[in-house]
Amino acid sequence: MRIYGRNVLKEVLNTNTKVKMIYFSDSGDFELKELIQATKEKKLPFTIANKKILTKICNYEKHQGVVIDIGEFEYKDESIIEEIKNPFLVILDQLQDPHNFGAIIRTAVGAGANAIIIPKDNSVKVTPTVIKVSAGTIFRINIIQVTNIGRFIENIKSYGIWVYGADMNGKKYYEADLKKPVAIVLGNEGSGIRKGVKEKCDELITIPMKNNIDSLNVSVSAGIILFEVMRQNENFDS
């Protein structure tokens, strides 16, 4: 997979993400020179080429003079949940829009979540667009693919994780006890959480609204709910 952007490269360098090759444009501006130097210090493979070549490599013009080949994106196995102390998970039930996915990743990292779980089928995958929208923060969080979301929810309950689904007919989100260990389930952009998955949740929560607005964009909803989880856990995190 070839990803792009200066902020994305900074995250790659800061998180020691494995790379196959980094391509820099020959524009030679100061920030680019700093990134080349940081790449040298990390002893990562890189080359310098014409901007048009970089555009051809990643099929995108606004690459900011940086393209990174990371090979195949590595999803984590769900077994890592066992290793997380006091987990805070985000479960996405058949999300479709890569921009929403990228935005939710960035929000989840900012709110202190440990992992994001997506289904293997009928769901957005990690793409260069997702990584770009996340501003590279995807490399700071575990992305897990599972075969069956409902079964995954049943499994994590055995670890003492309480599962909340975001739904229009739930309890007001700020009235729910969102102290960790906790998992927040967010649904598809159009149809929300599937019925079978919803039934696996311990409780449903909602964001109350006025002026006959019945729902928000899923990435906006994620921001509101995930930062409420962070707020409620501020005095409990070590």
N, C-alpha and C positions, 0 to 999 in steps of 0.2 A: 504494500500500500504506500502510495506517495502522498505525503501531506505537505502543507506549506504555511508560511507566515512566520514572522520574527518572534511573536509571543509564543507561538507553538514550539519553536526551536528552544526558546528559553526554558520552557517547561520540560522539554526533552532532556536538556542539559542538566537541569536541576534535579530531575528524578532518576537520572541514570537509565533512561529508557534505551533499549537495544536499538541500534540503527545499522542499516547496511551501507548507506552512503548519504552524505549531505552535499547538496549542490548550492553554490552561491553564485549570484550574478557578479559580473565584473564592474558594477557601477562604482564601487570603491568608496561609498559614503562612510562616515565615522562609525555609526552604529553597526553597520555590516562588518567593518574591520574588527570591531570589538567582539562580534559573534564568531568571526573566523578565529580570533585569538582564543576565545573560550573553547571552541571546538578543538583547537590544537592542544590546549591544556588537558582536555578530556581524552586526548589521543584517539579521536574518532576519525574515520575515513571521510575525506571531503575533496571536492574538486571545484574549480571556478570556471564558469562558462558564460556565454552571452545570454542576456535576458530572454531572447527569443527561444533559445534552447530550453531554458527552464520552463517557459510557457508550454512548449511542446511536451516536455516530460510529464507535467502534471495536468495538462489540458485546462489551464486556468491562468488568466492574465495577471490577476491581482495577487501574485504570490509574494510580493515584497522582497524579491531577490533571494528567497530561501525556499528550497524544496528538500524534504527529508524522506528518504526511502526507509521505512521501518519494517518492510516485509509484511507478513500476515499479522493482523492484530491479534494479540493473545488475550482471549477471554479467560477468566479465572473459573476454577471449579467450585461448586457450591459447598464443598467440604471445608473451604476456608472459613465459613461462618463459625464453625466450632472453635476456631482459634481467636476469634474477636471477643474481647472482653466488653461486656455491656453494649451490644451492637445497636446501631441505628441504620436501618435499611430502607431503601426506596425500591418499590416494585412497580414496574411499568407494564400494564396489561395491554398488549397489542398497540402500542404507540406507533404512529406511522410517519410523522413529519421529522426529518433529520434536524431541522432548525429547533423544533421543540425539544428534541432529545439533547442536542448540544447545550441549549439553555438550561435544561433541568440538571445536566451534569455539573455545569458551573455553579448553579444554585446549591446542589447537594454538597459539593466540595466546600462551598462557603459556609454552609450550615453545619458542617462536621459529620456528614453521613459517612459510613464505612464502605458501603457497597450499593450498586444499582443492579437490579435483576431484571432481565428481559427474557421473553420466550424465544425459542429458536425459530419458530414458524410464525407467519403473519405478523411480523413486527419489524420496525426499523432496525437496521444493524449499524455497527460503527463504520462510518465512511469518512473520507477526507472532509466533507462538509460538516459532519458532526464534530469532528476534532477541531476544526477551525472555529465553529460557533462556540465551542466550550473554551476557546482561547488556550487550548492545550491542557486545561485542568483535568482532562480525562485521565492523564497519566498519574494523577494523585489519588485515584479512587479505583476500587475493584469493580470491574464490569463482569457480571456473571450471566451466562446463558443457561436456561433450564428448559427441559422438554415440556414440563407441565407446571404452570403457575399454581394451580390449585393444590397439587401434590407438594410443591415446594413450601407453600404456606403451612400445610399440615406438618411438614417436617420441622420447620423452624419453631413451631409452637412447643415442640419437645425441649427446646432450649430456653423456654420461659419468655419468648418474644411475643408481645401483644401486637396484634395486627389490626390496623385501622384502614378502612377503605374510604376514599373521598367520593361522596355521593350527595346529590341534591337533597335527599330525604334523611340525612343523618343529624346527629347532635352538633351543635355549634362547636367548631373546632377548638376554640379557646376554653370551652367547658370540659373538654376531654382530658384525661390524665395521660399525657404524652411522654411521661418519663421513661427513659430507656431501662431495659431493652425493648425496642419498638420497631415496627415496620409500617411504612405508609404506602398504600396501594393507590396508584393513579391510573385512570383508564384511557381508553382510546379517545381521540379528539372529537369524534362524532357521537359515539354510542356509550362512552364511559366504560365503567368496569363491567365485564361480562357477568351474567347472573350467577353462573357456577362459581366464579371467583369471589363475587360479592358474598355469597353464602358461606365461604370459608373464613371471611373476616370476623374478628371478634366484635367489632363495632364499626358503625359508619359515622363519618363526620362531614360537616358541610361548612361552606363559607357563606354566611348570611349576606344578602344584598338587597338594595333598594331599586326603585324605578323600573320594576318589571324586568330586570336582568336576571336570567335564570342560571347562567353559568359564565365562567371566565375561561380564557385560553388556558390549557393544561399547564403550560410553563409558568404562568402567572399564579395559578392555584398552588403549584408546587412551591413557589417562593413564599407564599403566605404561610402554608402549613409547615414546611420544613424549618422555617425560622421560628415558628412557634415551638416546635420540638426543641430547637436550640435554646430558646428563652427559658422553657420550663426545666431544662437540664443544666442551666448555668451554674447552679449551686451544688450540683451533684457530680460534675465532671472533675476528675483529678487533674 
